[in-house]
Amino acid sequence: MQQVQAIFEAASDCAMLTTDVDGVVSAWSVGAEQLLGWTAEQMLGQPFSKLFGEQNGSIELRPLLQCALASGATRHERWYRCADGSHLRCRGTLTPLHCEGRHVGFLKIFLDRTADD
């Protein structure tokens, strides 16, 4: 677990988070805080869908998680809501996490692509 924490603290050029099997945030990286402005204290225990911007319409979290679980990973580009109310367009991957053959949650890694628009 210390190695995972070290990765989350060192990789400041991208945002990373982990969730439980229901999409509730269980770990929040320094890069996620720098990119989106939410602190770990604000995000831990919150549904990952808290980050979905209004530009995404009515994206449901459960189908996204099920798709990632069924396919091994999903890649997408969408708007995310920052702590200050602004929005960033990010490209990311949602990957299921397994431990000893059991599904234990998801890893989300994403990068800001707002300037690409």
C-alpha positions in Angstrom: 0.0 0.0 0.0 2.9 2.4 0.6 4.0 1.9 -3.0 0.6 2.9 -4.3 0.6 6.0 -2.1 4.1 6.9 -3.3 2.8 6.6 -6.9 -0.2 8.8 -6.2 2.1 11.5 -4.6 4.8 11.4 -7.3 2.6 11.4 -10.5 1.5 15.0 -10.4 1.2 15.4 -14.2 -1.9 13.3 -14.3 -5.0 12.8 -12.1 -5.5 9.4 -10.5 -8.1 8.1 -8.2 -9.4 4.7 -7.1 -12.9 3.8 -6.1 -14.6 0.9 -4.5 -16.8 -1.4 -6.6 -19.7 1.1 -6.4 -17.7 4.1 -7.7 -17.1 5.7 -4.3 -13.6 7.4 -4.2 -11.2 5.6 -2.0 -7.9 7.3 -3.0 -7.1 10.7 -4.6 -3.8 11.7 -6.1 -1.8 14.9 -5.8 -2.3 15.3 -9.5 -6.1 15.1 -9.2 -6.0 17.8 -6.5 -3.8 20.0 -8.7 -5.9 19.5 -11.8 -9.4 19.7 -10.4 -8.9 21.6 -7.1 -10.7 19.1 -4.9 -8.7 17.9 -1.9 -8.5 14.3 -0.9 -10.6 15.2 2.2 -13.3 16.6 0.0 -13.4 13.6 -2.4 -12.8 10.5 -0.2 -16.1 8.8 0.4 -17.8 10.7 -2.5 -19.2 9.1 -5.6 -16.8 9.6 -8.6 -19.8 11.0 -10.5 -19.4 14.2 -8.4 -16.8 15.2 -11.0 -19.2 14.9 -14.0 -19.7 18.4 -15.4 -23.1 19.7 -16.6 -21.8 19.5 -20.2 -22.0 15.7 -19.8 -25.8 15.7 -19.6 -27.1 12.9 -17.5 -24.2 10.4 -17.5 -25.0 7.5 -15.1 -22.1 6.1 -13.1 -23.3 2.5 -12.8 -23.3 1.8 -16.6 -19.8 3.2 -16.9 -18.5 1.0 -14.2 -20.2 -2.1 -15.7 -18.8 -1.3 -19.1 -15.3 -1.1 -17.7 -15.7 -4.3 -15.8 -17.1 -6.2 -18.8 -14.5 -4.9 -21.3 -11.4 -4.7 -19.0 -11.1 -0.9 -19.4 -12.9 2.1 -21.0 -11.4 5.1 -22.6 -13.3 8.3 -23.0 -13.1 12.1 -23.2 -15.5 14.3 -21.3 -15.9 17.4 -19.1 -15.1 17.3 -15.4 -16.2 19.8 -12.8 -13.5 21.5 -10.7 -13.9 22.6 -7.1 -14.2 26.2 -8.2 -17.1 25.5 -10.5 -15.1 25.6 -13.7 -14.8 22.7 -16.1 -12.0 20.8 -17.8 -12.1 18.5 -20.8 -10.1 15.4 -19.9 -9.2 12.2 -21.6 -9.1 9.2 -19.4 -9.2 5.5 -18.7 -11.3 3.6 -16.2 -9.9 0.2 -15.3 -11.2 -2.5 -13.0 -8.9 -3.4 -10.1 -8.7 -7.1 -9.0 -7.0 -8.5 -5.9 -6.5 -12.3 -5.6 -9.0 -12.8 -8.4 -11.7 -10.7 -6.8 -13.0 -7.4 -8.2 -12.2 -4.7 -5.6 -12.8 -1.4 -7.4 -11.6 0.8 -10.2 -8.6 3.0 -11.1 -9.3 6.2 -13.0 -6.4 8.1 -14.7 -7.1 11.2 -16.7 -5.3 14.2 -18.3 -6.5 17.7 -19.1 -7.3 18.1 -22.8 -9.2 21.4 -22.5 -6.6 23.3 -24.6 -7.1 20.8 -27.4 -10.6 22.0 -28.1 
